[in-house]
Amino acid sequence: MKIFSGSSNKPLAEKIAKSLNLNLSPCEIFIFPDGERRIRVLDKVLDDDVVIVQSTSPLPDKNYMELFFLVDAAKRAGAKNITVVVPYLGYQRQDHLFRIGEAVSLEVIAKTLEATGINKLIVFDLHSIKIRENFSIPVVHLTALSIFAQRIKELFKDYKDSVLISPDMGGIRRIKILSELLDNTPYAAIEKNRDLATGNIESSKFGTEDSGFVKNAKRALIVDDMISTGRTIVAAVDLIIKTGITENFVFATHPVFSNESKEILQNSKLSKVFVTDTIKIPENKKFEKLEVLSVAGEIAKNIKN
Ligand code: R5P
């Protein structure tokens, strides 16, 4: 087996390779003065199983093109089977038509990825489980929830006195699973309304049956698939604090961290923010309250099977 990495998240690819007792195979990514890329695999892959790791995190367009070319290069060099690991799948939130006249970006991505000839796709914590239906090749959907559960148990011996909170109704499935992993820790969800044109969160309130759990809890553990601007999380914290809970922690898989997310999160009333390394966080986006947990072991385990 040969494992290659695009340029978006080499540290994660290196960790995955190490867990598999492999070294990353070399490839050449040459950038022309106009920004176009020329990709070349520099290891023999004829009749080999090939794994390509590339997160399609910011900047998604550049990272997708690099991924498509890497797959093509491996294919032309004779790779037998190509597994593509996309720890963060860019454009996944535009997975259906929200408003007349829009593109369904995820469908375009799915068609293009499949057209390159990949055999299998491994992804982490998709925004919605239905996203797999956009693909006809096998999609392995891994989750960081067991990694979060383990860290929560290490941090809080009295974790069952916490309440798990989903900052929107779309995340209910996620907190139910985490609740089971944490011996039925109570959970609650927030009803969030976002203005599609501006991206601003217009209102948020607890689901009708949920406020009771929240009031009696010692701390809130907010769980989400991703943090982009940080506005969803901060709106949730502001609401939770009104119930009297002062300890608020966030567990979110993908640190997309756009715009002023660093300032928004660092200056919020959050105690700590836990994310994973599905996306490489640039140094200038890191902040004191941040802790990064690795998904490399989970991915390696899956590649081995
Ligand atoms: C939305 O449904 C997602 O689950 C996240 O809550 C959202 O994408 C986070 O975005 P932001 O950090 O910009 O509020």
Residues whose N, C-alpha, C, O or C-beta is under 5 A from the ligand:
A	BS01	R5P	D224 D225 M226 I227 S228 T229 G230 R231 T232
